[in-house]
Amino acid sequence: HPNDDVNKSQSSNDTFPTAMHIAAAISVTSRLVPAVTALRDTLHGKAEEFKGLIKSGRTHLMDATPITLGQEFS
């Protein structure tokens, strides 16, 4: 019957998950990606800012090879 094709793949079990995936994709591209990009840029700036500041390295709560604070941020 011709009307059978009108609602093909359009039940609420099809449209709701699709809408949720679209909403998630929009949210990720409009909010998460810019936030992660800003964080990356900030950490890169801090790595450059503190690249000359030497501090003691730590491993398992024991002293280790000295590193710069910039290395901690990079």
PyMOL Python script that loads the backbone (N, CA, C, O; Angstrom):
from pymol import cmd

cmd.read_pdbstr("""\
ATOM      1  N   HIS A   1       0.837  -1.178   0.000  1.00  0.00           N
ATOM      2  CA  HIS A   1       0.000   0.000   0.000  1.00  0.00           C
ATOM      3  C   HIS A   1       0.886   1.248   0.000  1.00  0.00           C
ATOM      4  O   HIS A   1       1.886   1.267   0.717  1.00  0.00           O
ATOM      5  N   PRO A   2       0.564   2.287  -0.771  1.00  0.00           N
ATOM      6  CA  PRO A   2       1.417   3.476  -0.891  1.00  0.00           C
ATOM      7  C   PRO A   2       1.667   4.189   0.438  1.00  0.00           C
ATOM      8  O   PRO A   2       2.742   4.759   0.628  1.00  0.00           O
ATOM      9  N   ASN A   3       0.722   4.173   1.345  1.00  0.00           N
ATOM     10  CA  ASN A   3       0.905   4.872   2.623  1.00  0.00           C
ATOM     11  C   ASN A   3       1.904   4.168   3.544  1.00  0.00           C
ATOM     12  O   ASN A   3       2.374   4.770   4.510  1.00  0.00           O
ATOM     13  N   ASP A   4       2.230   2.926   3.267  1.00  0.00           N
ATOM     14  CA  ASP A   4       3.184   2.208   4.105  1.00  0.00           C
ATOM     15  C   ASP A   4       4.577   2.842   4.034  1.00  0.00           C
ATOM     16  O   ASP A   4       5.327   2.795   5.009  1.00  0.00           O
ATOM     17  N   ASP A   5       4.921   3.425   2.904  1.00  0.00           N
ATOM     18  CA  ASP A   5       6.242   4.022   2.743  1.00  0.00           C
ATOM     19  C   ASP A   5       6.344   5.429   3.330  1.00  0.00           C
ATOM     20  O   ASP A   5       7.449   5.927   3.543  1.00  0.00           O
ATOM     21  N   VAL A   6       5.218   6.070   3.593  1.00  0.00           N
ATOM     22  CA  VAL A   6       5.227   7.446   4.075  1.00  0.00           C
ATOM     23  C   VAL A   6       5.939   7.558   5.423  1.00  0.00           C
ATOM     24  O   VAL A   6       6.728   8.481   5.629  1.00  0.00           O
ATOM     25  N   ASN A   7       5.673   6.645   6.329  1.00  0.00           N
ATOM     26  CA  ASN A   7       6.247   6.721   7.671  1.00  0.00           C
ATOM     27  C   ASN A   7       7.387   5.729   7.892  1.00  0.00           C
ATOM     28  O   ASN A   7       7.733   5.429   9.035  1.00  0.00           O
ATOM     29  N   LYS A   8       7.959   5.230   6.834  1.00  0.00           N
ATOM     30  CA  LYS A   8       9.064   4.282   6.968  1.00  0.00           C
ATOM     31  C   LYS A   8      10.235   4.955   7.699  1.00  0.00           C
ATOM     32  O   LYS A   8      10.648   6.060   7.347  1.00  0.00           O
ATOM     33  N   SER A   9      10.750   4.283   8.702  1.00  0.00           N
ATOM     34  CA  SER A   9      11.857   4.784   9.525  1.00  0.00           C
ATOM     35  C   SER A   9      11.509   6.082  10.237  1.00  0.00           C
ATOM     36  O   SER A   9      12.395   6.900  10.486  1.00  0.00           O
ATOM     37  N   GLN A  10      10.256   6.288  10.565  1.00  0.00           N
ATOM     38  CA  GLN A  10       9.827   7.510  11.234  1.00  0.00           C
ATOM     39  C   GLN A  10       9.050   7.234  12.514  1.00  0.00           C
ATOM     40  O   GLN A  10       8.331   8.112  12.990  1.00  0.00           O
ATOM     41  N   SER A  11       9.172   6.049  13.078  1.00  0.00           N
ATOM     42  CA  SER A  11       8.482   5.795  14.335  1.00  0.00           C
ATOM     43  C   SER A  11       9.215   6.533  15.445  1.00  0.00           C
ATOM     44  O   SER A  11      10.343   6.986  15.255  1.00  0.00           O
ATOM     45  N   SER A  12       8.574   6.654  16.605  1.00  0.00           N
ATOM     46  CA  SER A  12       9.223   7.345  17.721  1.00  0.00           C
ATOM     47  C   SER A  12      10.481   6.603  18.155  1.00  0.00           C
ATOM     48  O   SER A  12      11.398   7.213  18.706  1.00  0.00           O
ATOM     49  N   ASN A  13      10.535   5.302  17.916  1.00  0.00           N
ATOM     50  CA  ASN A  13      11.742   4.540  18.237  1.00  0.00           C
ATOM     51  C   ASN A  13      12.886   4.870  17.284  1.00  0.00           C
ATOM     52  O   ASN A  13      14.041   4.570  17.588  1.00  0.00           O
ATOM     53  N   ASP A  14      12.594   5.471  16.157  1.00  0.00           N
ATOM     54  CA  ASP A  14      13.628   5.884  15.208  1.00  0.00           C
ATOM     55  C   ASP A  14      14.015   7.349  15.405  1.00  0.00           C
ATOM     56  O   ASP A  14      15.196   7.696  15.386  1.00  0.00           O
ATOM     57  N   THR A  15      13.015   8.198  15.593  1.00  0.00           N
ATOM     58  CA  THR A  15      13.285   9.632  15.629  1.00  0.00           C
ATOM     59  C   THR A  15      13.929  10.084  16.930  1.00  0.00           C
ATOM     60  O   THR A  15      14.775  10.978  16.908  1.00  0.00           O
ATOM     61  N   PHE A  16      13.559   9.498  18.057  1.00  0.00           N
ATOM     62  CA  PHE A  16      14.130   9.942  19.335  1.00  0.00           C
ATOM     63  C   PHE A  16      15.638   9.701  19.404  1.00  0.00           C
ATOM     64  O   PHE A  16      16.377  10.634  19.719  1.00  0.00           O
ATOM     65  N   PRO A  17      16.128   8.485  19.124  1.00  0.00           N
ATOM     66  CA  PRO A  17      17.590   8.307  19.154  1.00  0.00           C
ATOM     67  C   PRO A  17      18.316   9.197  18.143  1.00  0.00           C
ATOM     68  O   PRO A  17      19.411   9.688  18.417  1.00  0.00           O
ATOM     69  N   THR A  18      17.710   9.397  16.991  1.00  0.00           N
ATOM     70  CA  THR A  18      18.327  10.267  15.993  1.00  0.00           C
ATOM     71  C   THR A  18      18.418  11.694  16.511  1.00  0.00           C
ATOM     72  O   THR A  18      19.454  12.342  16.365  1.00  0.00           O
ATOM     73  N   ALA A  19      17.348  12.186  17.112  1.00  0.00           N
ATOM     74  CA  ALA A  19      17.349  13.541  17.675  1.00  0.00           C
ATOM     75  C   ALA A  19      18.389  13.673  18.782  1.00  0.00           C
ATOM     76  O   ALA A  19      19.059  14.701  18.884  1.00  0.00           O
ATOM     77  N   MET A  20      18.527  12.650  19.605  1.00  0.00           N
ATOM     78  CA  MET A  20      19.515  12.686  20.685  1.00  0.00           C
ATOM     79  C   MET A  20      20.941  12.711  20.119  1.00  0.00           C
ATOM     80  O   MET A  20      21.799  13.430  20.630  1.00  0.00           O
ATOM     81  N   HIS A  21      21.190  11.932  19.075  1.00  0.00           N
ATOM     82  CA  HIS A  21      22.519  11.934  18.455  1.00  0.00           C
ATOM     83  C   HIS A  21      22.833  13.289  17.824  1.00  0.00           C
ATOM     84  O   HIS A  21      23.958  13.780  17.926  1.00  0.00           O
ATOM     85  N   ILE A  22      21.851  13.885  17.178  1.00  0.00           N
ATOM     86  CA  ILE A  22      22.053  15.201  16.568  1.00  0.00           C
ATOM     87  C   ILE A  22      22.310  16.246  17.649  1.00  0.00           C
ATOM     88  O   ILE A  22      23.206  17.079  17.506  1.00  0.00           O
ATOM     89  N   ALA A  23      21.527  16.206  18.734  1.00  0.00           N
ATOM     90  CA  ALA A  23      21.721  17.158  19.834  1.00  0.00           C
ATOM     91  C   ALA A  23      23.101  16.993  20.462  1.00  0.00           C
ATOM     92  O   ALA A  23      23.763  17.980  20.783  1.00  0.00           O
ATOM     93  N   ALA A  24      23.530  15.754  20.636  1.00  0.00           N
ATOM     94  CA  ALA A  24      24.859  15.508  21.209  1.00  0.00           C
ATOM     95  C   ALA A  24      25.953  16.027  20.281  1.00  0.00           C
ATOM     96  O   ALA A  24      26.918  16.637  20.742  1.00  0.00           O
ATOM     97  N   ALA A  25      25.811  15.793  18.993  1.00  0.00           N
ATOM     98  CA  ALA A  25      26.814  16.264  18.032  1.00  0.00           C
ATOM     99  C   ALA A  25      26.892  17.789  18.021  1.00  0.00           C
ATOM    100  O   ALA A  25      27.982  18.358  17.966  1.00  0.00           O
ATOM    101  N   ILE A  26      25.746  18.440  18.072  1.00  0.00           N
ATOM    102  CA  ILE A  26      25.724  19.906  18.095  1.00  0.00           C
ATOM    103  C   ILE A  26      26.370  20.425  19.372  1.00  0.00           C
ATOM    104  O   ILE A  26      27.144  21.381  19.333  1.00  0.00           O
ATOM    105  N   SER A  27      26.060  19.805  20.492  1.00  0.00           N
ATOM    106  CA  SER A  27      26.626  20.229  21.772  1.00  0.00           C
ATOM    107  C   SER A  27      28.139  20.042  21.806  1.00  0.00           C
ATOM    108  O   SER A  27      28.867  20.908  22.292  1.00  0.00           O
ATOM    109  N   VAL A  28      28.602  18.918  21.291  1.00  0.00           N
ATOM    110  CA  VAL A  28      30.046  18.658  21.275  1.00  0.00           C
ATOM    111  C   VAL A  28      30.761  19.683  20.413  1.00  0.00           C
ATOM    112  O   VAL A  28      31.790  20.223  20.819  1.00  0.00           O
ATOM    113  N   THR A  29      30.232  19.956  19.232  1.00  0.00           N
ATOM    114  CA  THR A  29      30.926  20.880  18.333  1.00  0.00           C
ATOM    115  C   THR A  29      30.803  22.333  18.776  1.00  0.00           C
ATOM    116  O   THR A  29      31.701  23.132  18.508  1.00  0.00           O
ATOM    117  N   SER A  30      29.718  22.689  19.443  1.00  0.00           N
ATOM    118  CA  SER A  30      29.544  24.093  19.818  1.00  0.00           C
ATOM    119  C   SER A  30      30.070  24.422  21.206  1.00  0.00           C
ATOM    120  O   SER A  30      30.362  25.585  21.486  1.00  0.00           O
ATOM    121  N   ARG A  31      30.199  23.424  22.092  1.00  0.00           N
ATOM    122  CA  ARG A  31      30.624  23.713  23.461  1.00  0.00           C
ATOM    123  C   ARG A  31      31.897  22.975  23.861  1.00  0.00           C
ATOM    124  O   ARG A  31      32.836  23.597  24.359  1.00  0.00           O
ATOM    125  N   LEU A  32      31.945  21.678  23.655  1.00  0.00           N
ATOM    126  CA  LEU A  32      33.077  20.889  24.146  1.00  0.00           C
ATOM    127  C   LEU A  32      34.356  21.163  23.361  1.00  0.00           C
ATOM    128  O   LEU A  32      35.414  21.364  23.956  1.00  0.00           O
ATOM    129  N   VAL A  33      34.271  21.173  22.049  1.00  0.00           N
ATOM    130  CA  VAL A  33      35.471  21.391  21.230  1.00  0.00           C
ATOM    131  C   VAL A  33      36.098  22.756  21.527  1.00  0.00           C
ATOM    132  O   VAL A  33      37.313  22.822  21.711  1.00  0.00           O
ATOM    133  N   PRO A  34      35.322  23.851  21.581  1.00  0.00           N
ATOM    134  CA  PRO A  34      35.950  25.131  21.934  1.00  0.00           C
ATOM    135  C   PRO A  34      36.557  25.139  23.346  1.00  0.00           C
ATOM    136  O   PRO A  34      37.601  25.753  23.563  1.00  0.00           O
ATOM    137  N   ALA A  35      35.916  24.468  24.294  1.00  0.00           N
ATOM    138  CA  ALA A  35      36.450  24.427  25.659  1.00  0.00           C
ATOM    139  C   ALA A  35      37.763  23.657  25.710  1.00  0.00           C
ATOM    140  O   ALA A  35      38.704  24.082  26.379  1.00  0.00           O
ATOM    141  N   VAL A  36      37.834  22.539  25.015  1.00  0.00           N
ATOM    142  CA  VAL A  36      39.070  21.750  24.992  1.00  0.00           C
ATOM    143  C   VAL A  36      40.173  22.511  24.255  1.00  0.00           C
ATOM    144  O   VAL A  36      41.338  22.454  24.649  1.00  0.00           O
ATOM    145  N   THR A  37      39.813  23.208  23.208  1.00  0.00           N
ATOM    146  CA  THR A  37      40.786  24.025  22.479  1.00  0.00           C
ATOM    147  C   THR A  37      41.337  25.133  23.376  1.00  0.00           C
ATOM    148  O   THR A  37      42.543  25.383  23.382  1.00  0.00           O
ATOM    149  N   ALA A  38      40.467  25.794  24.128  1.00  0.00           N
ATOM    150  CA  ALA A  38      40.911  26.844  25.053  1.00  0.00           C
ATOM    151  C   ALA A  38      41.814  26.266  26.135  1.00  0.00           C
ATOM    152  O   ALA A  38      42.813  26.887  26.500  1.00  0.00           O
ATOM    153  N   LEU A  39      41.479  25.093  26.651  1.00  0.00           N
ATOM    154  CA  LEU A  39      42.315  24.438  27.658  1.00  0.00           C
ATOM    155  C   LEU A  39      43.688  24.106  27.090  1.00  0.00           C
ATOM    156  O   LEU A  39      44.708  24.343  27.738  1.00  0.00           O
ATOM    157  N   ARG A  40      43.713  23.556  25.872  1.00  0.00           N
ATOM    158  CA  ARG A  40      44.987  23.232  25.228  1.00  0.00           C
ATOM    159  C   ARG A  40      45.848  24.478  25.068  1.00  0.00           C
ATOM    160  O   ARG A  40      47.045  24.454  25.358  1.00  0.00           O
ATOM    161  N   ASP A  41      45.236  25.569  24.604  1.00  0.00           N
ATOM    162  CA  ASP A  41      45.985  26.807  24.398  1.00  0.00           C
ATOM    163  C   ASP A  41      46.503  27.371  25.722  1.00  0.00           C
ATOM    164  O   ASP A  41      47.624  27.875  25.787  1.00  0.00           O
ATOM    165  N   THR A  42      45.694  27.288  26.767  1.00  0.00           N
ATOM    166  CA  THR A  42      46.106  27.770  28.085  1.00  0.00           C
ATOM    167  C   THR A  42      47.269  26.953  28.627  1.00  0.00           C
ATOM    168  O   THR A  42      48.237  27.512  29.141  1.00  0.00           O
ATOM    169  N   LEU A  43      47.176  25.627  28.515  1.00  0.00           N
ATOM    170  CA  LEU A  43      48.267  24.773  28.992  1.00  0.00           C
ATOM    171  C   LEU A  43      49.548  25.012  28.201  1.00  0.00           C
ATOM    172  O   LEU A  43      50.642  24.988  28.765  1.00  0.00           O
ATOM    173  N   HIS A  44      49.416  25.241  26.900  1.00  0.00           N
ATOM    174  CA  HIS A  44      50.593  25.548  26.084  1.00  0.00           C
ATOM    175  C   HIS A  44      51.224  26.863  26.546  1.00  0.00           C
ATOM    176  O   HIS A  44      52.447  26.974  26.637  1.00  0.00           O
ATOM    177  N   GLY A  45      50.385  27.852  26.836  1.00  0.00           N
ATOM    178  CA  GLY A  45      50.895  29.133  27.326  1.00  0.00           C
ATOM    179  C   GLY A  45      51.609  28.993  28.662  1.00  0.00           C
ATOM    180  O   GLY A  45      52.657  29.601  28.875  1.00  0.00           O
ATOM    181  N   LYS A  46      51.044  28.193  29.562  1.00  0.00           N
ATOM    182  CA  LYS A  46      51.681  27.964  30.864  1.00  0.00           C
ATOM    183  C   LYS A  46      52.997  27.201  30.700  1.00  0.00           C
ATOM    184  O   LYS A  46      53.960  27.465  31.419  1.00  0.00           O
ATOM    185  N   ALA A  47      53.039  26.270  29.769  1.00  0.00           N
ATOM    186  CA  ALA A  47      54.280  25.530  29.520  1.00  0.00           C
ATOM    187  C   ALA A  47      55.381  26.483  29.070  1.00  0.00           C
ATOM    188  O   ALA A  47      56.529  26.358  29.496  1.00  0.00           O
ATOM    189  N   GLU A  48      55.030  27.438  28.206  1.00  0.00           N
ATOM    190  CA  GLU A  48      56.007  28.432  27.749  1.00  0.00           C
ATOM    191  C   GLU A  48      56.390  29.385  28.880  1.00  0.00           C
ATOM    192  O   GLU A  48      57.558  29.740  29.032  1.00  0.00           O
ATOM    193  N   GLU A  49      55.398  29.795  29.669  1.00  0.00           N
ATOM    194  CA  GLU A  49      55.631  30.753  30.747  1.00  0.00           C
ATOM    195  C   GLU A  49      56.592  30.203  31.805  1.00  0.00           C
ATOM    196  O   GLU A  49      57.426  30.941  32.330  1.00  0.00           O
ATOM    197  N   PHE A  50      56.477  28.922  32.115  1.00  0.00           N
ATOM    198  CA  PHE A  50      57.264  28.330  33.194  1.00  0.00           C
ATOM    199  C   PHE A  50      58.362  27.380  32.706  1.00  0.00           C
ATOM    200  O   PHE A  50      58.820  26.521  33.459  1.00  0.00           O
ATOM    201  N   LYS A  51      58.782  27.534  31.448  1.00  0.00           N
ATOM    202  CA  LYS A  51      59.770  26.595  30.917  1.00  0.00           C
ATOM    203  C   LYS A  51      61.138  26.732  31.575  1.00  0.00           C
ATOM    204  O   LYS A  51      61.950  25.811  31.481  1.00  0.00           O
ATOM    205  N   GLY A  52      61.414  27.834  32.227  1.00  0.00           N
ATOM    206  CA  GLY A  52      62.708  28.015  32.872  1.00  0.00           C
ATOM    207  C   GLY A  52      62.703  27.758  34.370  1.00  0.00           C
ATOM    208  O   GLY A  52      63.758  27.835  34.999  1.00  0.00           O
ATOM    209  N   LEU A  53      61.574  27.460  34.954  1.00  0.00           N
ATOM    210  CA  LEU A  53      61.463  27.253  36.400  1.00  0.00           C
ATOM    211  C   LEU A  53      61.691  25.779  36.732  1.00  0.00           C
ATOM    212  O   LEU A  53      60.855  24.928  36.430  1.00  0.00           O
ATOM    213  N   ILE A  54      62.827  25.493  37.355  1.00  0.00           N
ATOM    214  CA  ILE A  54      63.184  24.102  37.660  1.00  0.00           C
ATOM    215  C   ILE A  54      62.585  23.703  39.001  1.00  0.00           C
ATOM    216  O   ILE A  54      62.595  24.481  39.955  1.00  0.00           O
ATOM    217  N   LYS A  55      62.069  22.497  39.062  1.00  0.00           N
ATOM    218  CA  LYS A  55      61.501  21.956  40.299  1.00  0.00           C
ATOM    219  C   LYS A  55      61.935  20.512  40.433  1.00  0.00           C
ATOM    220  O   LYS A  55      62.361  19.883  39.464  1.00  0.00           O
ATOM    221  N   SER A  56      61.822  19.999  41.631  1.00  0.00           N
ATOM    222  CA  SER A  56      62.209  18.598  41.819  1.00  0.00           C
ATOM    223  C   SER A  56      61.124  17.698  41.251  1.00  0.00           C
ATOM    224  O   SER A  56      59.933  17.913  41.478  1.00  0.00           O
ATOM    225  N   GLY A  57      61.551  16.702  40.519  1.00  0.00           N
ATOM    226  CA  GLY A  57      60.600  15.725  40.003  1.00  0.00           C
ATOM    227  C   GLY A  57      60.207  14.760  41.110  1.00  0.00           C
ATOM    228  O   GLY A  57      60.947  14.579  42.076  1.00  0.00           O
ATOM    229  N   ARG A  58      59.062  14.154  40.969  1.00  0.00           N
ATOM    230  CA  ARG A  58      58.590  13.202  41.968  1.00  0.00           C
ATOM    231  C   ARG A  58      58.135  11.936  41.262  1.00  0.00           C
ATOM    232  O   ARG A  58      57.526  11.988  40.193  1.00  0.00           O
ATOM    233  N   THR A  59      58.435  10.810  41.868  1.00  0.00           N
ATOM    234  CA  THR A  59      57.933   9.539  41.380  1.00  0.00           C
ATOM    235  C   THR A  59      57.682   8.647  42.584  1.00  0.00           C
ATOM    236  O   THR A  59      58.591   8.410  43.379  1.00  0.00           O
ATOM    237  N   HIS A  60      56.499   8.167  42.724  1.00  0.00           N
ATOM    238  CA  HIS A  60      56.109   7.320  43.858  1.00  0.00           C
ATOM    239  C   HIS A  60      56.484   7.971  45.185  1.00  0.00           C
ATOM    240  O   HIS A  60      57.005   7.321  46.091  1.00  0.00           O
ATOM    241  N   LEU A  61      56.206   9.279  45.279  1.00  0.00           N
ATOM    242  CA  LEU A  61      56.465  10.075  46.483  1.00  0.00           C
ATOM    243  C   LEU A  61      57.943  10.157  46.859  1.00  0.00           C
ATOM    244  O   LEU A  61      58.279  10.432  48.011  1.00  0.00           O
ATOM    245  N   MET A  62      58.811   9.923  45.902  1.00  0.00           N
ATOM    246  CA  MET A  62      60.253  10.035  46.128  1.00  0.00           C
ATOM    247  C   MET A  62      60.820  11.041  45.132  1.00  0.00           C
ATOM    248  O   MET A  62      60.255  11.256  44.060  1.00  0.00           O
ATOM    249  N   ASP A  63      61.956  11.662  45.503  1.00  0.00           N
ATOM    250  CA  ASP A  63      62.599  12.601  44.591  1.00  0.00           C
ATOM    251  C   ASP A  63      63.053  11.874  43.330  1.00  0.00           C
ATOM    252  O   ASP A  63      63.439  10.706  43.365  1.00  0.00           O
ATOM    253  N   ALA A  64      62.995  12.595  42.225  1.00  0.00           N
ATOM    254  CA  ALA A  64      63.404  12.035  40.939  1.00  0.00           C
ATOM    255  C   ALA A  64      64.191  13.105  40.188  1.00  0.00           C
ATOM    256  O   ALA A  64      64.593  14.110  40.775  1.00  0.00           O
ATOM    257  N   THR A  65      64.407  12.894  38.918  1.00  0.00           N
ATOM    258  CA  THR A  65      65.151  13.834  38.086  1.00  0.00           C
ATOM    259  C   THR A  65      64.446  15.188  38.065  1.00  0.00           C
ATOM    260  O   THR A  65      63.232  15.249  37.865  1.00  0.00           O
ATOM    261  N   PRO A  66      65.197  16.277  38.270  1.00  0.00           N
ATOM    262  CA  PRO A  66      64.574  17.600  38.217  1.00  0.00           C
ATOM    263  C   PRO A  66      63.949  17.865  36.844  1.00  0.00           C
ATOM    264  O   PRO A  66      64.483  17.451  35.815  1.00  0.00           O
ATOM    265  N   ILE A  67      62.836  18.545  36.849  1.00  0.00           N
ATOM    266  CA  ILE A  67      62.145  18.924  35.616  1.00  0.00           C
ATOM    267  C   ILE A  67      61.731  20.379  35.738  1.00  0.00           C
ATOM    268  O   ILE A  67      61.796  20.963  36.820  1.00  0.00           O
ATOM    269  N   THR A  68      61.310  20.957  34.638  1.00  0.00           N
ATOM    270  CA  THR A  68      60.801  22.325  34.705  1.00  0.00           C
ATOM    271  C   THR A  68      59.295  22.280  34.919  1.00  0.00           C
ATOM    272  O   THR A  68      58.620  21.310  34.574  1.00  0.00           O
ATOM    273  N   LEU A  69      58.799  23.356  35.496  1.00  0.00           N
ATOM    274  CA  LEU A  69      57.351  23.441  35.686  1.00  0.00           C
ATOM    275  C   LEU A  69      56.645  23.475  34.331  1.00  0.00           C
ATOM    276  O   LEU A  69      55.510  23.019  34.196  1.00  0.00           O
ATOM    277  N   GLY A  70      57.334  24.020  33.336  1.00  0.00           N
ATOM    278  CA  GLY A  70      56.781  24.016  31.984  1.00  0.00           C
ATOM    279  C   GLY A  70      56.556  22.611  31.460  1.00  0.00           C
ATOM    280  O   GLY A  70      55.588  22.356  30.744  1.00  0.00           O
ATOM    281  N   GLN A  71      57.466  21.682  31.823  1.00  0.00           N
ATOM    282  CA  GLN A  71      57.285  20.288  31.398  1.00  0.00           C
ATOM    283  C   GLN A  71      56.048  19.669  32.042  1.00  0.00           C
ATOM    284  O   GLN A  71      55.403  18.803  31.450  1.00  0.00           O
ATOM    285  N   GLU A  72      55.720  20.110  33.248  1.00  0.00           N
ATOM    286  CA  GLU A  72      54.511  19.601  33.901  1.00  0.00           C
ATOM    287  C   GLU A  72      53.265  19.993  33.104  1.00  0.00           C
ATOM    288  O   GLU A  72      52.314  19.218  33.004  1.00  0.00           O
ATOM    289  N   PHE A  73      53.279  21.198  32.540  1.00  0.00           N
ATOM    290  CA  PHE A  73      52.129  21.680  31.780  1.00  0.00           C
ATOM    291  C   PHE A  73      52.089  21.133  30.361  1.00  0.00           C
ATOM    292  O   PHE A  73      51.025  21.093  29.742  1.00  0.00           O
ATOM    293  N   SER A  74      53.249  20.708  29.834  1.00  0.00           N
ATOM    294  CA  SER A  74      53.257  20.246  28.440  1.00  0.00           C
ATOM    295  C   SER A  74      52.878  18.790  28.318  1.00  0.00           C
ATOM    296  O   SER A  74      52.839  18.252  27.211  1.00  0.00           O
TER     297      SER A  74
END
""", "prot")
cmd.dss("prot")
cmd.show_as("cartoon", "prot")
cmd.util.cbc("prot")
cmd.orient("prot")
